[in-house]
Amino acid sequence: MTGQRVVFAAMIIAALVIEVAILVWFFGDRNESDEEPFIGDGGVQSPLEETAACGETSPAASAPNVRFGDARRFAIEVPPAWISKQEGSVVTLNKKNGRATLSVGRARSGDLSVALEDLRSSLRRSYRNLNVTSAKPLLLDGCPARSIAGRARNRQGANLNFEGVVVSGPTDNFVIAGFLERGSEPRLDERVGRVIRSVRFYLSVEEDRARS
């Protein structure tokens, strides 16, 4: 039984990684990146929590448990026992035990209501028994955003909780999608929600000067 559970967990995370990467790719451009995979082993305190509001100039250097992506237009906290990698414009975080995954990438330009409907449509195509239980506006790092959350079942039959967020950043729209195996760990929903809300958005130095 233990061996079967390990195999099942591996199938879950493999499906989550593939499907979330496809989900984010559906919205944004795929720019090539030569960054190496990064393993986050920092503390619980997020170094992004005290940064300025959306649209500030990107910090010159990253803290050990922060991953920058897409030409340093955004940054996300990598919790302990999670790993991260970048493919094109998409940064994906995975919990090492295979219970959760989260991706961030650029969304196509336009109104957030259209981006949110695209997100819903993409989720419906990728997951079975999709049930959106909440939908709300919010501010993420000072930027207007829309969030949907609920439950779904992946192609391997695992029951999942999810949250998807579309954000109007300082120069681009972004999409964030997090999934976790339902009931697998206490407080994992809270952790995934916290990681989503750790995302920060930045302008380049040149854009910041031009805006001033």
Buried (B, 14 or more C-beta within 10 A) or exposed (E): EEEEEEEBBEBBBBBBBBBBBBBBBBBBEEBEBEEEEBEBEBEEEBBBEEBEEBBBBBBEEBBEBBBBBBEBBBBBBBBEEBBBBBBBBBBBBBBEBBBBBBBBBBBBEEEBEBBBEBBBEBBEEBBEEBEBEEEEEEEBBBBBBBBBBBBBBBEEEBBBBBBBBBBBBBBBBBBBBBBBBBEBEEEBBEBBBBBBBBBBBBBBEEBBEEEE
